Amino acid sequence: VITAVNATTLANPLLEKRACTNNGCTCKRGTPQGQYCGICSEVVSAGTGGLYSGLFECNPSGGCCFYGARSECS
């Protein structure tokens, strides 16, 4: 299980870019900007259509968007 994901770690030139969807997910206030698996404590709510095995982008104000399911988060 990945607890926090560095964007450069996930970068792969063979993969297509994914849009980060605003689906109503939320993160804990004060969380450093970055990508987190939905199972991580930083992700408070997965939002509509969000998956706890998905990848989320969190910001320090508690904002969030959803990239979609990621095998690294399973």
Residue pairs with C-beta under 8 A, 6 or more apart in sequence:
1 37
1 39
1 73
2 37
2 72
2 73
3 36
3 37
3 40
4 34
4 35
4 36
4 40
4 42
5 34
5 35
5 36
5 37
5 55
5 72
6 34
6 35
7 34
7 35
10 35
10 55
10 70
10 72
18 67
18 68
19 67
20 57
20 65
20 66
20 67
21 49
21 65
21 66
21 67
21 68
22 65
22 66
23 47
23 48
23 49
23 50
23 65
23 66
24 45
24 47
24 48
24 50
25 43
25 45
25 46
25 47
25 50
25 56
25 64
25 65
25 66
26 43
26 44
26 45
26 47
26 62
26 63
26 64
27 36
27 42
27 43
27 44
27 56
27 58
27 59
27 62
27 63
27 64
28 41
28 42
28 44
28 58
28 62
29 60
29 61
29 62
30 60
31 42
31 58
31 59
31 60
31 62
32 58
32 60
33 57
33 58
33 59
33 60
34 57
34 58
35 55
35 56
35 57
35 58
35 67
36 42
36 43
36 55
36 56
36 57
36 58
37 43
37 52
37 53
37 54
37 55
37 56
37 70
37 72
37 73
38 46
38 50
38 51
38 52
38 53
38 54
38 55
38 56
38 73
39 52
39 53
39 73
42 58
43 52
43 56
43 58
43 64
44 62
46 52
46 54
46 56
46 66
47 64
47 66
49 66
50 56
50 66
51 68
51 69
52 73
53 69
53 70
53 73
53 74
54 66
54 67
54 68
54 69
54 70
54 73
55 66
55 67
55 68
55 69
55 70
55 72
55 73
56 64
56 65
56 66
56 67
57 64
57 65
57 67
58 64
